[in-house]
Amino acid sequence: MQKIELKDSERQRVECWTRVMGYFRPVSHFNEGKKSEFEYRLWFKEERLKKPLKFCKN
């Protein structure tokens, strides 16, 4: 595989979006407190349930 090398002038900034309070928002628009909180988030991969959920009957 050929390694691609770029100069800094050829690079493009990537915007990271995340879901906050039910809607998507760019991380660059977060205030300082929310940016700090974002750094401590844990990322996980949601897997399918092995057993069906049992719901309570009213």
C-alpha positions as CSV (number, residue, x, y, z in Angstrom):
1,M,0.0,0.0,0.0
2,Q,1.3,3.4,-0.9
3,K,1.7,5.9,1.9
4,I,0.1,9.3,1.2
5,E,1.9,12.3,2.7
6,L,0.3,15.8,2.7
7,K,1.8,19.2,3.4
8,D,0.0,21.2,6.1
9,S,-1.3,23.6,3.4
10,E,-3.0,20.6,1.6
11,R,-4.9,19.5,4.7
12,Q,-8.5,20.3,5.5
13,R,-10.0,20.7,9.0
14,V,-12.6,18.0,9.8
15,E,-15.6,19.0,11.8
16,C,-16.7,16.6,14.5
17,W,-20.4,16.5,15.3
18,T,-22.0,14.8,18.3
19,R,-25.5,14.4,19.7
20,V,-26.3,16.6,22.7
21,M,-29.7,16.7,24.4
22,G,-31.5,15.0,21.4
23,Y,-30.0,17.0,18.5
24,F,-26.7,17.0,16.6
25,R,-24.3,19.9,17.1
26,P,-20.7,20.6,16.0
27,V,-18.1,20.2,18.8
28,S,-16.4,23.4,17.7
29,H,-19.5,25.4,18.9
30,F,-19.4,24.0,22.4
31,N,-18.6,26.2,25.3
32,E,-15.5,25.4,27.4
33,G,-17.4,23.4,30.0
34,K,-19.1,21.2,27.3
35,K,-15.8,20.7,25.5
36,S,-14.2,19.5,28.7
37,E,-17.1,17.1,29.3
38,F,-16.9,15.8,25.7
39,E,-13.2,14.8,26.3
40,Y,-14.3,12.5,29.2
41,R,-17.1,10.7,27.3
42,L,-16.8,7.0,27.0
43,W,-17.4,5.5,23.5
44,F,-19.0,2.2,23.1
45,K,-20.4,-0.1,20.5
46,E,-24.0,-1.1,21.0
47,E,-24.6,-4.7,20.4
48,R,-27.8,-6.5,19.7
49,L,-29.8,-7.9,22.7
50,K,-29.2,-11.5,23.3
51,K,-32.7,-11.9,25.0
52,P,-35.9,-10.1,24.1
53,L,-36.9,-7.4,26.6
54,K,-39.8,-8.3,29.0
55,F,-42.2,-5.4,29.5
56,C,-44.3,-4.9,32.6
57,K,-48.1,-5.3,32.2
58,N,-50.2,-2.5,33.7
